[in-house]
Amino acid sequence: MTLAIILVIAAALGLVFILNVAFSRGPQVSRANLQEIQPIDIHAFRNLVDPAEDEYLRTRLAPVEFRRVQRERLRATAAYIQVAGRNAAVLAIIGQAALSSGNAPTAVAARQLVNSALLLRRNASFALFRVYFGLAWPSSGHTASGVLRGYEQLNGCAMLLGRLQNPAVPVRIAATL
């Protein structure tokens, strides 16, 4: 009973820490550019967050082996989520800079990019919390599919804004689509 209370308190403190980091610092990139974006392999990320893949591994592996493999998958998922959050911060800054454009379609695309980036940053913080919780209990239900969907949407917004600003240069924040 005491262990459960300690774990609940630790989880609450972890959530407060993650929220503090996510919302108090904000994007701290002074001059963001597209070279700061790290591409993400969408297929690998999708495989990591696929519940069917988890179920497949659960049925094929012994429980001890499944927990070990699941923890490795969760660490990889956390790494993808962190990169997605950093990319969203850079794209939010790029979008904010493009908001002052005199071109109406560019300003609309920039607003959509900023909104998507900020939403993804928030969702990434919550997903990281769930992933770290899953590291303690690998059999618990965890999912970062919301981050994956948000990242795919952010990719589309970045591509649209990039095409409107400079049609000759392709913008892609995903390694594969």
GILINVEN-V719514 format. One record per residue. N is the residue number from 1. PHI is phi in whole degrees, -180 to 180 (none if undefined). Layout:
N_PHI / N_PHI
This chain:
1_none / 2_-64 / 3_-62 / 4_-63 / 5_-65 / 6_-62 / 7_-66 / 8_-66 / 9_-65 / 10_-63 / 11_-65 / 12_-64 / 13_-64 / 14_-62 / 15_-63 / 16_-61 / 17_-62 / 18_-63 / 19_-65 / 20_-63 / 21_-64 / 22_-68 / 23_-102 / 24_-84 / 25_-78 / 26_66 / 27_-65 / 28_-112 / 29_-87 / 30_-70 / 31_-137 / 32_-79 / 33_-144 / 34_-68 / 35_-71 / 36_-81 / 37_-83 / 38_-100 / 39_-64 / 40_-116 / 41_-78 / 42_-63 / 43_-63 / 44_-67 / 45_-63 / 46_-61 / 47_-64 / 48_-67 / 49_-99 / 50_-75 / 51_-63 / 52_-66 / 53_-67 / 54_-61 / 55_-66 / 56_-60 / 57_-65 / 58_-62 / 59_-79 / 60_-92 / 61_-111 / 62_-66 / 63_-55 / 64_-67 / 65_-67 / 66_-61 / 67_-62 / 68_-65 / 69_-65 / 70_-65 / 71_-64 / 72_-64 / 73_-64 / 74_-67 / 75_-64 / 76_-65 / 77_-61 / 78_-61 / 79_-64 / 80_-62 / 81_-65 / 82_-64 / 83_-65 / 84_-62 / 85_-65 / 86_-65 / 87_-62 / 88_-64 / 89_-64 / 90_-65 / 91_-69 / 92_-64 / 93_-67 / 94_-62 / 95_-65 / 96_-64 / 97_-66 / 98_-82 / 99_-63 / 100_-82 / 101_-64 / 102_-75 / 103_-83 / 104_-61 / 105_-62 / 106_-68 / 107_-65 / 108_-66 / 109_-65 / 110_-66 / 111_-63 / 112_-64 / 113_-64 / 114_-62 / 115_-62 / 116_-64 / 117_-66 / 118_-68 / 119_-64 / 120_-65 / 121_-60 / 122_-64 / 123_-65 / 124_-65 / 125_-63 / 126_-67 / 127_-65 / 128_-61 / 129_-60 / 130_-64 / 131_-67 / 132_-66 / 133_-64 / 134_-65 / 135_-64 / 136_-75 / 137_-128 / 138_-62 / 139_-84 / 140_-71 / 141_-73 / 142_-139 / 143_-153 / 144_-121 / 145_-66 / 146_-64 / 147_-68 / 148_-61 / 149_-62 / 150_-63 / 151_-69 / 152_-65 / 153_-67 / 154_-62 / 155_-59 / 156_-64 / 157_-64 / 158_-66 / 159_-65 / 160_-64 / 161_-63 / 162_-62 / 163_-67 / 164_-71 / 165_-79 / 166_-148 / 167_-62 / 168_-80 / 169_-110 / 170_-74 / 171_-116 / 172_-145 / 173_-106 / 174_-114 / 175_-69 / 176_-140 / 177_-124
